[in-house]
Every structure is written in structure tokens, then in C-alpha cells.
Amino acid sequence: MIAIEPPGLDQLLAEHCADVAALARHLRDVIVEARPELTERVYSGWHGLGFHHPERGYVAAIFPGTDGVSVGFEHGAGMPDPHGLLRGTGKRLRYLHFTLDDAAPTHEHLIEYLDLAIP
């Protein structure tokens, strides 16, 4: 059973095409099902949906864009990257980018990287 969507998610996704909104919701469902201990919060200023662990705090977020959806990991720069899929060059954040027209990374990768972010 997937948790009830957090307040503000519809507003966050309203400016995106139906395909991007559906992909964001699907990735949210994958995260919530894989890690039910996480809580969610919409950050309108960041234009994202953040996920918080009860002990580790903010760990990841979904960021819908024009051509796909990124899932950012707060401490991704320090995470292993077994498949070479993490993008970004910042001091902390790394992300997986899911597009509407490709299959990589997979949802299995998303779960694997979540497990790396939350040991």
C-alpha cells in the first residue's frame, strides 16, 4: 500500500507535462514502497519532494524537470557509485536522472542507491 501523497504534490507537478508528472509519482511510489520509514515533504522553493529518514534526516528528493525527473541524494558525493550513474559535481549532492525516453537508470538502481544512502 502506497502512502497518501503529501500536501502540495499536485501543485508541484501541475506545471509539468502529464508524462513528467506520472514519472515523478511513479518514482515516489518506488521510494515509499522500498523505504516506508521515510517521511515526505514538498519544498516549493526547491521545486522538489524531499524524503527524510528518522535518524539520518534529509536523504533524498525528487526534482521534476522539463525532460524527466532527477532523484537527488543529499550526501551522494560520498556514496559509492557501483554503476557509474550518479551525476553532478557539487560538494555533496549527486543525482540519478530518469528521462521519458530511456531505460537507464532503472527502478532497481534507484532502490540500490537508496540503500547506499541509508545504510
Secondary structure, 3 states (H helix, E strand, C coil): CCCCCCCCHHHHHCCCCHHHHHHHHHHHHHHHHHCCCCEEEEECCCCEEEEEECCCEEEEEEEECCCEEEEEECCHHHCCCCCCCCECCCCCCEEEEEECCCCCCCHHHHHHHHHHHCC
